[in-house]
Amino acid sequence: SGRKPGASVEAVARTEEEVSTATQRGGADDADRLATDFGKPEPAPARQRRAPFFVRFYRSDIGKKWVMAVSGIVLMGYVFAHMVGNLHVFEGPRQIDSYGEWLRDLLDPPFPRTMALWLLRVTIIVALALHIHAAYALTRVNWRARPQRYKSHRDYVAANFASRTMRWTGIIVGLFLVFHILDLTWGAANPGYVRGEVYRNTVATFERVPVALAYIAACIALGIHLFHGGWSLFQSVGWNNPRFNLWRRYFAVGFAVVVTAGYISVPIAVQVGLVS
């Protein structure tokens, strides 16, 4: 083709000369570009931000157990206080209606009316959401640790009926809670609902036999759930000692029985005509 054999050697020589000249003139960028196409330094990887302490704590199994225990304590306090408030129905319409109005006026002033009540409601909702999510997450952890079910008949020595049915009693209580709000808080499921008249609304809903029976069944499920929850929350936070385990059981049984009896006494009283 007429190309000289030394042409390639001369081209290389010219390139080296250009690189040397560019370097001498201070053109470091030009020299780098002429010397190689791969000489550009790669940017340093972006530094990942560390998650907040609560998020990192909650991601651990111990953190989920703590959250479940603390949220359980908040919910136990709520169900006890709500049960005590329900007992005002035995004092007549004036007392229970005044109690309902007092809840709306709580801390008014200095706070606006119903603000404290809504703060309590939001706290309960957050505690309930955390409790449900922690329970679901821990259940998934247990499933991953034991992907296959037990193939032989299990001898439940340590586990009892309450612990084995925690998931189902929680679902029953959760579903009934939705109906209970629609029935006695919003009134959508209560044909005799009148806003502000707590006594009238209570009698109107529990005069219906199916509703009264469903309420009693849900309260029994709540009692079973509270019994195991009251027992296991001490273990979840590391307060497990043989010296007071017997008192843990007394507390769990006593709390569950008192709350259950207090709740179911209202529909029974309406059904037998004691509250009418």
Backbone bond lengths (Angstrom), bond angles and torsions (degrees), N, CA, C in turn:
res aa  C-N    CA-C-N  psi(-1)  N-CA   C-N-CA  omega(-1)  CA-C   N-CA-C  phi
1 S - - - 1.469 - - 1.512 111.50 -
2 G 1.332 117.26 2.35 1.459 121.15 178.56 1.506 113.76 84.46
3 R 1.410 118.86 4.36 1.467 121.51 -178.85 1.517 108.87 -78.89
4 K 1.335 116.98 137.27 1.449 121.34 -179.87 1.514 110.42 -74.29
5 P 1.349 116.31 141.36 1.470 118.72 -178.99 1.512 112.77 -60.98
6 G 1.266 121.91 -29.20 1.464 123.81 -177.18 1.501 114.59 -91.85
7 A 1.364 115.89 10.68 1.467 118.50 -176.14 1.518 111.44 -64.58
8 S 1.317 118.24 -41.83 1.465 121.03 -177.58 1.525 110.58 -67.23
9 V 1.301 117.12 -38.21 1.461 120.16 178.35 1.508 110.48 -64.16
10 E 1.334 115.87 -41.84 1.463 119.42 178.70 1.525 110.96 -64.53
11 A 1.359 117.61 -36.28 1.480 120.41 179.34 1.513 110.79 -64.80
12 V 1.327 117.06 -43.00 1.458 120.73 178.40 1.514 110.01 -62.02
13 A 1.305 116.43 -42.57 1.466 120.42 -179.67 1.516 111.01 -61.62
14 R 1.377 115.69 -41.73 1.471 118.44 179.79 1.535 111.06 -64.73
15 T 1.336 117.00 -38.61 1.475 120.69 179.28 1.521 111.06 -63.14
16 E 1.331 116.90 -45.27 1.457 120.22 178.80 1.520 110.85 -62.30
17 E 1.326 115.54 -36.61 1.463 118.97 179.57 1.524 110.66 -66.94
18 E 1.380 116.74 -40.43 1.458 120.09 179.27 1.533 110.90 -65.12
19 V 1.356 116.64 -40.99 1.466 120.62 178.43 1.520 110.24 -60.99
20 S 1.352 116.27 -44.40 1.456 120.57 -179.59 1.507 111.08 -64.15
21 T 1.332 116.45 -40.70 1.460 120.04 -179.51 1.521 111.02 -66.11
22 A 1.347 115.70 -43.34 1.467 119.14 -179.28 1.517 110.91 -63.60
23 T 1.316 116.09 -37.33 1.472 119.39 179.56 1.516 110.51 -66.34
24 Q 1.323 117.17 -42.44 1.455 121.05 -179.76 1.514 111.75 -64.98
25 R 1.301 118.50 -32.82 1.464 122.07 -179.76 1.540 111.85 -81.83
26 G 1.293 116.58 2.47 1.467 119.20 179.27 1.499 113.07 86.42
27 G 1.306 118.78 5.74 1.465 120.84 179.70 1.509 110.24 -85.73
28 A 1.308 118.40 69.74 1.466 121.84 -176.63 1.521 111.22 -64.26
29 D 1.334 117.01 -37.70 1.460 119.39 -179.83 1.521 110.88 -65.59
30 D 1.365 117.01 -41.24 1.459 119.95 178.05 1.513 110.61 -65.15
31 A 1.338 116.65 -38.23 1.457 119.53 -179.75 1.524 110.39 -65.62
32 D 1.320 116.56 -41.94 1.464 119.24 178.61 1.522 110.97 -63.55
33 R 1.341 116.37 -41.20 1.457 119.24 -178.94 1.516 111.97 -66.68
34 L 1.342 117.20 -35.82 1.454 120.42 178.69 1.524 111.16 -75.03
35 A 1.324 117.50 -35.03 1.459 120.27 -175.38 1.515 111.78 -71.40
36 T 1.379 118.25 -41.73 1.472 119.84 -176.83 1.513 109.53 -158.02
37 D 1.336 115.55 153.32 1.461 121.62 176.23 1.525 111.33 -89.50
38 F 1.352 117.06 -7.16 1.466 121.38 -175.80 1.527 111.99 -114.14
39 G 1.304 116.12 21.93 1.452 118.49 -175.28 1.518 114.49 -90.09
40 K 1.356 118.64 -3.71 1.451 120.57 -178.09 1.525 110.12 -74.91
41 P 1.326 118.11 128.58 1.472 119.63 178.77 1.527 111.29 -68.24
42 E 1.347 117.29 139.58 1.463 121.89 179.41 1.523 109.74 -77.90
43 P 1.338 116.40 142.64 1.478 118.51 179.50 1.521 111.04 -65.09
44 A 1.324 116.64 145.22 1.470 121.47 -179.94 1.524 109.41 -67.79
45 P 1.334 117.73 141.10 1.468 120.01 -179.53 1.521 110.94 -62.87
46 A 1.367 114.75 143.90 1.461 119.89 -179.30 1.529 110.43 -64.63
47 R 1.297 116.36 138.33 1.457 120.93 -178.87 1.531 109.85 -78.61
48 Q 1.320 116.81 125.90 1.445 121.18 -178.22 1.522 110.41 -75.49
49 R 1.351 114.88 137.48 1.456 120.01 178.79 1.520 109.52 -78.08
50 R 1.298 116.11 140.18 1.456 121.31 -179.10 1.520 109.67 -80.60
51 A 1.336 115.46 136.10 1.461 119.93 -179.46 1.525 109.94 -66.33
52 P 1.333 117.39 152.50 1.470 119.98 177.16 1.533 111.40 -58.69
53 F 1.341 114.11 158.75 1.465 119.72 -176.11 1.518 111.74 -58.29
54 F 1.342 118.05 -43.50 1.458 120.13 -176.91 1.528 110.91 -62.46
55 V 1.334 117.16 -39.29 1.465 120.33 179.69 1.525 110.48 -65.27
56 R 1.355 116.01 -45.43 1.469 119.25 178.93 1.523 111.14 -64.92
57 F 1.336 117.36 -37.34 1.465 120.87 178.55 1.521 111.15 -66.65
58 Y 1.325 116.64 -41.12 1.465 120.65 -177.38 1.525 111.68 -69.97
59 R 1.332 117.08 -25.85 1.460 119.34 179.33 1.523 112.45 -69.03
60 S 1.315 118.29 -19.81 1.454 121.59 178.94 1.525 109.64 -84.29
61 D 1.338 115.79 156.42 1.463 119.96 178.69 1.527 111.06 -64.65
62 I 1.325 116.84 -38.27 1.460 119.89 178.53 1.527 110.36 -63.78
63 G 1.326 116.36 -40.65 1.460 119.85 178.46 1.518 111.75 -62.03
64 K 1.316 117.46 -41.82 1.466 120.46 178.59 1.523 110.84 -63.68
65 K 1.334 117.24 -38.62 1.459 119.93 178.74 1.533 110.81 -66.23
66 W 1.331 116.66 -39.91 1.463 119.91 177.45 1.525 110.78 -63.78
67 V 1.330 116.41 -45.42 1.465 120.14 179.64 1.521 110.41 -62.23
68 M 1.322 116.30 -40.65 1.459 119.77 178.42 1.524 111.40 -64.04
69 A 1.331 116.56 -39.59 1.463 120.28 179.98 1.526 111.42 -68.64
70 V 1.327 117.29 -47.31 1.469 120.74 -177.61 1.525 110.73 -66.04
71 S 1.341 116.79 -44.89 1.465 119.22 177.32 1.520 110.81 -63.81
72 G 1.344 116.72 -33.77 1.456 120.17 176.55 1.521 111.88 -64.15
73 I 1.333 117.32 -39.17 1.459 120.89 177.46 1.531 110.45 -62.84
74 V 1.335 116.70 -43.16 1.466 120.46 178.10 1.524 110.38 -60.40
75 L 1.331 116.82 -44.92 1.465 120.75 -178.72 1.529 111.45 -68.77
76 M 1.335 116.95 -35.92 1.465 119.71 176.78 1.526 110.63 -64.47
77 G 1.316 116.68 -40.44 1.464 119.52 176.03 1.515 112.02 -62.06
78 Y 1.334 115.89 -38.13 1.469 119.71 179.63 1.521 111.87 -67.40
79 V 1.341 117.75 -47.64 1.465 119.66 -176.89 1.534 110.36 -65.09
80 F 1.328 117.38 -32.23 1.468 119.60 178.04 1.531 110.39 -69.70
81 A 1.332 116.87 -47.28 1.464 120.40 179.94 1.527 110.83 -63.22
82 H 1.328 116.84 -39.56 1.470 120.79 179.47 1.530 110.60 -66.30
83 M 1.320 116.79 -37.50 1.464 120.60 177.95 1.523 110.48 -64.62
84 V 1.337 117.28 -43.82 1.462 120.78 178.65 1.525 110.32 -61.55
85 G 1.330 116.68 -41.93 1.467 119.73 178.01 1.511 112.59 -62.65
86 N 1.344 117.03 -36.75 1.461 119.96 179.66 1.521 112.38 -62.99
87 L 1.327 116.94 -29.44 1.462 120.33 -176.80 1.530 112.51 -67.49
88 H 1.331 118.69 -13.21 1.460 120.86 175.72 1.522 111.53 -63.58
89 V 1.331 117.01 -17.82 1.460 119.97 -179.58 1.524 110.92 -62.42
90 F 1.321 118.21 -26.94 1.457 121.36 179.23 1.533 111.80 -73.14
91 E 1.332 117.78 -13.52 1.464 122.08 179.01 1.519 112.37 -91.66
92 G 1.328 116.65 -3.14 1.452 119.59 176.94 1.513 113.01 107.01
93 P 1.334 116.26 169.95 1.475 120.92 -175.00 1.526 113.61 -63.44
94 R 1.332 116.87 -36.31 1.467 118.22 -176.41 1.522 110.95 -63.07
95 Q 1.341 116.79 -42.86 1.457 120.33 -175.25 1.524 111.44 -70.85
96 I 1.327 117.68 -46.73 1.475 120.37 -177.40 1.523 110.88 -69.12
97 D 1.333 117.33 -35.49 1.463 119.44 177.47 1.527 111.16 -68.83
98 S 1.325 116.42 -37.38 1.472 119.79 176.98 1.528 110.66 -66.36
99 Y 1.319 115.69 -36.13 1.465 119.66 177.25 1.530 110.64 -62.89
100 G 1.325 117.22 -44.05 1.464 120.38 177.56 1.512 112.23 -61.57
101 E 1.347 116.51 -38.45 1.458 119.67 178.15 1.523 111.06 -69.80
102 W 1.337 116.22 -35.84 1.467 120.27 177.91 1.517 111.43 -61.51
103 L 1.327 117.67 -37.81 1.465 120.55 177.40 1.526 111.43 -62.20
104 R 1.318 117.28 -37.17 1.465 119.90 179.28 1.524 111.54 -71.88
105 D 1.341 116.53 -30.80 1.465 120.70 -178.93 1.525 112.94 -91.99
106 L 1.317 117.36 6.90 1.461 120.91 -175.89 1.527 110.87 -58.63
107 L 1.348 116.28 127.53 1.476 124.88 -179.47 1.529 112.44 60.46
108 D 1.328 116.23 31.18 1.473 121.46 175.34 1.526 108.72 -115.45
109 P 1.344 120.09 114.64 1.463 126.79 -13.88 1.527 111.24 -74.07
110 P 1.346 117.82 173.70 1.475 130.20 9.34 1.520 114.73 -85.06
111 F 1.362 118.36 -17.15 1.461 119.41 -177.70 1.524 110.20 -83.05
112 P 1.325 117.74 153.95 1.466 120.11 176.08 1.528 111.06 -61.45
113 R 1.295 116.29 158.25 1.457 122.28 -178.32 1.531 110.73 -61.59
114 T 1.307 116.42 136.81 1.476 127.92 -179.51 1.536 113.08 71.43
115 M 1.340 118.79 -1.74 1.464 119.40 -178.90 1.525 110.56 -66.54
116 A 1.339 116.88 -45.73 1.461 119.75 179.75 1.528 110.68 -63.49
117 L 1.325 117.23 -37.84 1.462 120.89 178.57 1.524 110.77 -63.01
118 W 1.332 116.31 -41.45 1.460 118.95 179.70 1.527 111.75 -71.03
119 L 1.329 117.50 -32.53 1.463 119.74 175.04 1.526 110.23 -63.52
120 L 1.329 116.58 -39.89 1.464 120.24 176.07 1.520 110.70 -64.31
121 R 1.304 116.84 -41.91 1.463 120.59 179.94 1.531 111.45 -63.45
122 V 1.329 115.99 -43.72 1.469 119.49 179.26 1.524 110.46 -63.76
123 T 1.329 117.08 -40.87 1.470 120.52 177.84 1.523 111.04 -60.41
124 I 1.320 116.58 -43.15 1.468 120.84 179.69 1.523 110.54 -66.36
125 I 1.326 117.22 -41.12 1.465 120.52 179.90 1.526 110.97 -63.61
126 V 1.338 116.67 -44.02 1.469 120.29 178.90 1.524 110.27 -63.79
127 A 1.334 117.00 -44.50 1.467 120.11 178.69 1.522 110.93 -61.57
128 L 1.336 117.17 -40.25 1.469 120.42 179.53 1.521 111.21 -66.19
129 A 1.339 116.71 -42.07 1.462 120.19 179.54 1.531 111.02 -64.03
130 L 1.322 117.25 -44.22 1.467 120.25 178.22 1.527 110.99 -64.71
131 H 1.317 116.97 -38.91 1.464 121.44 -179.50 1.532 110.32 -63.40
132 I 1.317 116.53 -44.82 1.468 120.67 -179.31 1.525 110.57 -67.05
133 H 1.333 116.91 -44.69 1.467 119.24 -178.00 1.525 111.25 -66.18
134 A 1.331 117.48 -41.34 1.465 119.96 178.66 1.523 110.64 -63.60
135 A 1.333 117.12 -40.76 1.462 120.53 178.53 1.523 110.95 -63.24
136 Y 1.337 116.40 -42.60 1.468 120.53 179.10 1.525 111.05 -65.04
137 A 1.347 116.94 -43.56 1.464 120.78 -179.05 1.522 111.46 -64.50
138 L 1.316 117.36 -41.94 1.471 120.39 179.03 1.524 111.10 -67.70
139 T 1.327 116.89 -34.38 1.466 119.70 176.04 1.521 110.75 -64.27
140 R 1.338 116.68 -40.56 1.469 120.25 177.40 1.523 110.61 -63.54
141 V 1.316 116.93 -39.15 1.469 120.49 178.03 1.523 110.19 -61.67
142 N 1.333 116.81 -43.48 1.463 120.21 178.99 1.519 111.82 -64.64
143 W 1.319 116.77 -37.86 1.468 119.96 178.25 1.526 111.45 -65.33
144 R 1.331 116.17 -40.67 1.469 118.93 179.04 1.518 111.01 -67.49
145 A 1.323 117.23 -34.18 1.461 120.25 178.90 1.524 111.68 -71.95
146 R 1.350 116.34 -27.33 1.466 120.52 178.94 1.522 107.75 -132.44
147 P 1.357 117.52 79.51 1.467 120.38 -175.25 1.517 113.81 -65.36
148 Q 1.346 117.93 -25.70 1.457 121.24 179.64 1.517 109.73 -107.98
149 R 1.319 115.32 141.46 1.454 119.79 177.04 1.515 110.24 -70.66
150 Y 1.331 114.30 160.93 1.454 118.85 176.42 1.526 109.03 -65.23
151 K 1.345 115.84 128.29 1.452 120.67 -177.96 1.527 112.48 -86.77
152 S 1.314 117.23 -18.82 1.450 121.06 178.94 1.518 110.01 -106.34
153 H 1.308 115.84 162.38 1.453 120.11 179.13 1.527 110.07 -64.81
154 R 1.324 116.10 131.03 1.450 120.32 -176.97 1.530 110.12 -89.36
155 D 1.305 115.07 139.86 1.449 122.09 174.20 1.520 107.53 -101.47
156 Y 1.326 117.50 100.63 1.460 121.38 -174.61 1.531 109.15 -78.67
157 V 1.307 115.19 90.82 1.452 120.46 178.95 1.529 109.71 -87.92
158 A 1.348 115.52 -54.80 1.465 119.80 -179.45 1.531 111.00 -79.71
159 A 1.344 116.50 -40.12 1.461 120.20 -177.94 1.523 109.78 -77.47
160 N 1.319 116.06 145.72 1.452 120.48 176.16 1.519 109.26 -121.60
161 F 1.321 116.11 -178.06 1.462 120.68 -176.35 1.519 111.29 -60.63
162 A 1.331 116.81 -40.71 1.463 120.31 -177.69 1.525 111.60 -63.52
163 S 1.332 116.84 -43.21 1.461 119.82 -178.08 1.518 111.65 -68.91
164 R 1.336 117.53 -35.29 1.459 120.14 -178.23 1.520 112.30 -75.10
165 T 1.335 117.43 -20.25 1.463 120.66 -177.40 1.525 112.38 -109.39
166 M 1.326 117.81 13.43 1.464 120.39 -178.34 1.520 112.12 -56.63
167 R 1.321 116.34 -42.08 1.460 119.81 -178.46 1.524 110.99 -62.97
168 W 1.322 116.35 -44.22 1.461 120.23 -175.44 1.525 111.84 -74.86
169 T 1.319 117.42 -39.45 1.464 118.50 176.78 1.520 110.55 -64.75
170 G 1.338 117.12 -35.80 1.456 119.98 176.55 1.515 111.80 -64.21
171 I 1.340 117.29 -40.68 1.469 120.91 178.72 1.522 110.46 -65.88
172 I 1.336 116.90 -42.72 1.470 120.69 179.57 1.529 110.53 -60.73
173 V 1.325 116.42 -47.37 1.463 120.39 -179.72 1.527 110.49 -63.80
174 G 1.337 117.25 -41.17 1.459 120.06 179.74 1.518 112.87 -62.84
175 L 1.329 117.21 -43.55 1.461 120.50 179.33 1.523 111.28 -65.91
176 F 1.331 116.18 -41.97 1.463 118.18 179.11 1.521 111.46 -68.48
177 L 1.327 117.53 -30.52 1.458 120.42 178.03 1.528 110.83 -60.32
178 V 1.327 116.37 -39.97 1.466 120.15 178.09 1.528 109.98 -61.19
179 F 1.348 116.47 -47.02 1.465 119.74 178.68 1.522 111.18 -64.12
180 H 1.317 117.59 -39.41 1.466 122.08 -178.20 1.523 111.05 -62.00
181 I 1.333 116.79 -39.74 1.468 120.65 177.53 1.524 110.44 -66.66
182 L 1.339 116.60 -44.14 1.465 120.08 177.68 1.523 111.85 -64.08
183 D 1.330 116.04 -28.36 1.462 120.71 -175.19 1.530 112.49 -83.92
184 L 1.332 117.65 -54.82 1.463 120.83 -170.35 1.530 114.43 -109.35
185 T 1.338 118.29 -8.71 1.469 119.84 177.50 1.524 111.06 -102.72
186 W 1.324 116.67 -49.80 1.463 120.88 179.87 1.520 112.90 -96.78
187 G 1.332 117.28 -25.23 1.456 120.82 176.90 1.508 115.64 82.80
188 A 1.326 118.05 3.47 1.457 120.00 -177.47 1.529 112.45 -67.00
189 A 1.331 117.23 -28.70 1.470 120.86 -178.40 1.523 112.26 -103.65
190 N 1.326 117.41 14.31 1.469 121.54 -177.88 1.527 108.65 -125.77
191 P 1.353 117.83 105.38 1.467 119.89 -177.80 1.524 113.54 -61.02
192 G 1.335 118.02 -28.09 1.462 120.70 -178.56 1.505 114.13 -97.24
193 Y 1.330 118.07 20.43 1.462 121.51 -174.13 1.523 111.59 -73.18
194 V 1.344 115.43 132.49 1.460 122.87 173.06 1.527 107.00 -131.16
195 R 1.300 117.43 124.05 1.462 121.82 -175.23 1.531 110.25 -61.35
196 G 1.357 115.27 130.29 1.448 121.30 177.01 1.513 114.87 89.66
197 E 1.331 118.51 -14.86 1.466 121.67 -179.40 1.529 108.93 -100.66
198 V 1.327 116.36 83.48 1.456 122.44 -173.25 1.528 110.94 -64.71
199 Y 1.339 116.37 -42.83 1.470 120.14 -177.49 1.537 110.14 -62.82
200 R 1.307 116.20 -48.76 1.469 120.90 -179.75 1.523 111.09 -59.28
201 N 1.337 117.30 -43.64 1.459 121.00 -178.27 1.528 111.32 -66.21
202 T 1.340 116.16 -38.72 1.463 120.09 179.70 1.520 111.01 -63.94
203 V 1.335 116.37 -45.99 1.463 119.75 179.59 1.530 110.56 -65.47
204 A 1.325 116.97 -40.38 1.462 120.82 -177.67 1.524 111.83 -63.05
205 T 1.328 117.44 -37.11 1.464 118.75 -177.83 1.520 112.26 -79.73
206 F 1.338 118.08 -38.52 1.461 120.09 -175.78 1.522 112.98 -86.11
207 E 1.324 118.37 -5.75 1.460 119.98 169.65 1.528 111.42 -70.12
208 R 1.315 116.30 -20.05 1.475 120.96 175.98 1.524 108.25 -81.77
209 V 1.315 116.67 116.02 1.462 121.41 -174.52 1.532 112.22 -59.60
210 P 1.337 120.25 -45.81 1.475 118.60 179.52 1.520 113.15 -59.50
211 V 1.327 116.82 -38.83 1.466 119.98 179.40 1.526 110.24 -67.31
212 A 1.344 117.51 -42.57 1.459 120.95 179.08 1.522 111.02 -62.15
213 L 1.339 117.80 -42.46 1.468 121.10 179.27 1.523 110.96 -66.45
214 A 1.329 116.68 -41.71 1.471 119.88 178.40 1.521 110.85 -64.16
215 Y 1.326 116.82 -38.74 1.461 121.07 178.62 1.525 110.52 -63.94
216 I 1.334 116.64 -44.36 1.469 120.40 179.52 1.522 110.39 -63.30
217 A 1.346 117.18 -43.80 1.469 120.27 179.22 1.520 111.24 -62.74
218 A 1.331 117.51 -41.43 1.464 120.62 179.00 1.526 111.36 -65.93
219 C 1.327 117.67 -35.77 1.462 120.92 179.10 1.525 111.06 -69.64
220 I 1.340 117.14 -35.22 1.463 119.93 175.64 1.529 109.77 -65.63
221 A 1.340 116.68 -42.43 1.470 120.07 175.85 1.519 110.56 -61.62
222 L 1.337 116.87 -39.16 1.468 120.54 176.93 1.522 110.83 -62.50
223 G 1.333 117.08 -40.99 1.455 120.35 179.23 1.522 112.43 -62.85
224 I 1.327 116.44 -41.50 1.469 120.47 177.20 1.523 110.21 -63.36
225 H 1.310 115.87 -42.40 1.467 120.93 178.78 1.526 110.81 -63.91
226 L 1.332 116.61 -41.95 1.463 120.58 179.96 1.517 111.82 -67.01
227 F 1.335 116.66 -35.18 1.459 118.87 -179.85 1.527 110.95 -60.98
228 H 1.324 116.62 -51.20 1.467 118.47 -179.27 1.527 111.00 -70.19
229 G 1.342 116.58 -36.84 1.461 118.91 178.45 1.517 112.44 -64.58
230 G 1.344 116.38 -41.99 1.453 119.86 177.95 1.512 113.12 -65.10
231 W 1.334 116.22 -29.60 1.460 120.59 178.39 1.525 111.32 -78.75
232 S 1.335 117.33 -44.78 1.466 120.91 -170.41 1.522 113.68 -84.08
233 L 1.339 118.83 -18.97 1.466 118.28 -176.90 1.524 111.74 -63.77
234 F 1.347 117.83 -31.59 1.463 120.16 177.05 1.528 110.75 -65.67
235 Q 1.331 115.39 -39.55 1.460 119.03 179.52 1.521 111.31 -69.88
236 S 1.338 116.78 -33.60 1.466 120.47 -178.63 1.521 112.27 -64.04
237 V 1.323 116.86 -32.62 1.466 119.99 -179.45 1.525 111.83 -99.95
238 G 1.335 117.33 9.92 1.454 121.28 174.63 1.507 115.43 86.87
239 W 1.353 117.69 10.18 1.466 121.09 178.69 1.525 109.79 -92.64
240 N 1.305 115.90 62.62 1.460 121.17 -176.87 1.520 108.63 -119.52
241 N 1.314 116.25 109.46 1.452 120.78 -177.90 1.519 108.72 -142.28
242 P 1.331 118.16 130.72 1.478 120.03 -178.95 1.513 113.75 -56.88
243 R 1.339 117.62 -21.99 1.460 119.99 -176.65 1.526 112.20 -69.21
244 F 1.346 118.13 -29.42 1.460 118.81 179.82 1.524 112.76 -124.36
245 N 1.328 117.53 17.41 1.463 119.66 176.81 1.522 112.08 -63.03
246 L 1.339 117.00 -33.66 1.461 119.35 178.01 1.521 110.93 -64.72
247 W 1.343 117.10 -38.10 1.458 120.62 178.01 1.524 111.19 -69.77
248 R 1.319 116.90 -31.56 1.471 120.08 173.96 1.514 110.15 -60.12
249 R 1.311 116.51 -42.30 1.461 120.23 -179.87 1.528 111.02 -68.28
250 Y 1.323 116.85 -41.26 1.461 120.08 176.54 1.530 110.66 -59.11
251 F 1.338 115.59 -43.77 1.467 119.28 179.72 1.525 111.19 -63.51
252 A 1.332 116.79 -46.11 1.456 120.57 -177.91 1.525 111.30 -61.93
253 V 1.329 116.87 -46.30 1.463 120.78 179.92 1.525 110.70 -65.97
254 G 1.344 116.82 -47.73 1.455 120.29 -177.76 1.520 112.67 -62.13
255 F 1.329 116.65 -44.95 1.466 120.21 -178.93 1.521 110.62 -63.76
256 A 1.327 116.97 -45.85 1.463 120.69 -178.75 1.523 111.41 -62.84
257 V 1.331 117.36 -42.56 1.465 120.92 -178.34 1.533 111.12 -67.06
258 V 1.324 117.29 -45.21 1.461 120.86 -178.36 1.523 110.87 -62.77
259 V 1.332 117.15 -46.76 1.463 120.35 -178.43 1.525 110.74 -65.38
260 T 1.319 117.21 -45.21 1.462 120.00 -179.15 1.521 111.25 -62.99
261 A 1.330 116.61 -46.39 1.465 120.29 -179.73 1.525 111.10 -62.69
262 G 1.326 116.82 -40.55 1.453 119.65 179.82 1.514 112.65 -63.59
263 Y 1.318 117.41 -40.99 1.465 120.73 -179.51 1.519 112.21 -69.66
264 I 1.328 117.66 -49.15 1.467 119.35 -173.72 1.524 111.73 -74.36
265 S 1.331 118.30 -14.20 1.457 119.50 178.67 1.525 112.12 -65.31
266 V 1.334 117.99 -28.40 1.454 121.13 -177.65 1.534 111.73 -70.27
267 P 1.345 120.15 -54.63 1.473 117.98 178.11 1.527 113.21 -63.09
268 I 1.317 117.07 -33.42 1.476 118.90 177.39 1.524 109.87 -65.10
269 A 1.322 117.35 -42.89 1.464 120.81 178.90 1.523 111.99 -62.42
270 V 1.325 117.09 -37.42 1.467 119.85 177.65 1.528 110.53 -68.83
271 Q 1.302 117.24 -41.13 1.458 120.94 -178.16 1.532 112.18 -66.24
272 V 1.323 117.73 -36.17 1.468 120.62 -178.30 1.533 111.57 -88.89
273 G 1.324 117.97 -1.88 1.453 121.43 176.61 1.507 115.27 88.46
274 L 1.320 118.30 5.71 1.454 120.78 178.21 1.530 110.69 -69.21
275 V 1.300 116.45 -34.23 1.469 123.85 173.83 1.521 106.74 -118.58
276 S 1.331 115.80 117.80 1.477 118.70 -175.35 1.516 109.34 -153.19
